[in-house]
Amino acid sequence: MPDKSIYPATSPAFIIDKQAIQKATDNLAYIREKSGCRILYSIKALPFVPLLKWLQPHVDGCSVSSLFEAKLARSVLNLSQSIHLTTPGIRQDEQAELSTICTHISFNSLSQKNNFHEVSTHLSKGLRINPKLSFSSDNRFDPCRLHSKLGLNIEEIQRNDFNEIEGLHLHTVFSQQDLSALIKTLDKIESYLSDFLPSLKWVNLGGGYLLQDIADLEPLITVILRLRKQYQIDVYLEPGKDIVNKAVSLVTTVIDCFDSDGKTIAVLDSSINHNPEVFEFQRTPTVLEADEKGNFSVILVGSTCLAGDIFGEYLFNQAIQIGDKISFINVGAYTMVKANRFNGYNFPDIYSVEQGELKCLKHYDYDNYRQQWDD
Ligand SMILES: Cc1ncc(COP(=O)(O)O)c(C=O)c1O
C-alpha cells in the first residue's frame, strides 16, 4: 500500500513496493524449501526488467509465452535457470530460436507437437493438458471450456503413446485463493493417466493461485512431496499475479471535477488504458483514499474520448478537488503490460519504493510516442 507522504511529484505513476515483492518471494522460498518444488516467474504478468533482476536470485527460471518473452527472460537469467514455454502461437519461423533459448516446451496441441522441428537436443518436451475440469463460471477465464484452444484433451493424451514426452503442464485456474481446484484436477489426471505419469520427468502445475492469500499451504506442500516421491519427477509452479499484484499501485491526480446529471465526475490524469482489465472484464479497482462509509460519491474517469473510460463510482470522506491524489492499489499484474497510449496520453512513469525512498526507474516522453508511430 503506498505511503501517501512519498508520492512522486508528477503523475500518473506506477509504484513498485520492493518490500511487497520480497514478501512474495519469501513465501515462495518457504514453499520451495518445504516441498522441494521449483519456482518459475510467469513473466507475462509484468516483464519489467528491473523486476526480473530482483526476482532472478529467488526463482529457478521463468515461464514465457512467446519468443520475445523467452529472449527477455534469457537476458536476465543465468544458464542454469529454466525457461518454460507454452503457447498456442508457436510460429514455424521461430521454432529454431525457441528451441535454443527455452529449456522446456509444453505443446498446446498434438498438431503443434508434430510440426515442431527443434534444432537443439537439450530441449525437454511436454504437453499442456486440458483436464476438462472447469472452476470458473466465466468462460473467458476457463481454459477447460468447451472447444477450448488451450491444451490437449485429457482423453486424447490417454489414447496416445508419447515416447519423447518428458513433462506435463497444467494451468486451469484464475486468481484462486484455495487449493481445492488443484487437488481435484490432480485426482482426475492421476486416475486417467496412471500409465503415463511414471514415464515423465516433470510436471508443471501452472499459475493462477494467489499463494500469499492461501491460509494453509500444507496441502500444497504435501501434494508436491507426494508427486515428487511417487513419480520421481520435478514439480514446477509458475505464479505471476501472486508475485507482483499486491506490490504495485497506480498514483493519479484529479485534473478536472464537475457535475453530470447530479453526480460528481472526477477526471484523472490516467485512463483505463493504464489498466485495461477494468474495461475488458468490468473490474472496479480498489482506491486507497476511498471509504465505503464516506458521504461523497464520485465517479472516477479517465482522460480519453471513450465514454466508458470509467474506473468506477466511489465514496470518499470529503469532496474531491482538482489536485487530489487518487491511488489504485493491487494493480501489478496485467496492467503495465497491457497499457497503451490511446489518444496520445503517455504511459505512467514507473517508480520503486524501498524503505520510504522513491526511485524513478522509467520515464516515457514524447520521443517514445513519436518513435512508435514514425515511419
Ligand atoms: C500458462 C500460464 N502459466 C502461468 C500463468 C500465470 O498466472 P497468474 O498470473 O494468474 O499466476 C498464466 C496466466 O495466464 C498462464 O497462462
The ligand as an SDF file (V2000), in Angstrom:
LIG
                    3D

 16 16  0  0  0  0  0  0  0  0999 V2000
    0.2240  -20.9340  -18.8130 C   0  0  0  0  0  0  0  0  0  0  0  0
    0.1830  -19.9050  -17.7430 C   0  0  0  0  0  0  0  0  0  0  0  0
    1.0120  -20.0340  -16.6790 N   0  0  0  0  0  0  0  0  0  0  0  0
    1.0170  -19.1190  -15.6820 C   0  0  0  0  0  0  0  0  0  0  0  0
    0.1780  -18.0250  -15.7200 C   0  0  0  0  0  0  0  0  0  0  0  0
    0.2320  -17.0420  -14.5930 C   0  0  0  0  0  0  0  0  0  0  0  0
   -0.9860  -16.9660  -13.9580 O   0  0  0  0  0  0  0  0  0  0  0  0
   -1.1830  -15.9930  -12.7220 P   0  0  0  0  0  0  0  0  0  0  0  0
   -0.6000  -14.6900  -13.0900 O   0  0  0  0  0  0  0  0  0  0  0  0
   -2.6670  -15.9260  -12.5730 O   0  0  0  0  0  0  0  0  0  0  0  0
   -0.4840  -16.6500  -11.5680 O   0  0  0  0  0  0  0  0  0  0  0  0
   -0.7020  -17.8560  -16.8050 C   0  0  0  0  0  0  0  0  0  0  0  0
   -1.6050  -16.7070  -16.8540 C   0  0  0  0  0  0  0  0  0  0  0  0
   -2.4170  -16.5110  -17.7010 O   0  0  0  0  0  0  0  0  0  0  0  0
   -0.6940  -18.8200  -17.8500 C   0  0  0  0  0  0  0  0  0  0  0  0
   -1.4920  -18.6940  -18.9150 O   0  0  0  0  0  0  0  0  0  0  0  0
  1  2  1  0
  2  3  1  0
  2 15  2  0
  3  4  2  0
  4  5  1  0
  5  6  1  0
  5 12  2  0
  6  7  1  0
  7  8  1  0
  8  9  2  0
  8 10  1  0
  8 11  1  0
 12 13  1  0
 12 15  1  0
 13 14  2  0
 15 16  1  0
M  END
$$$$
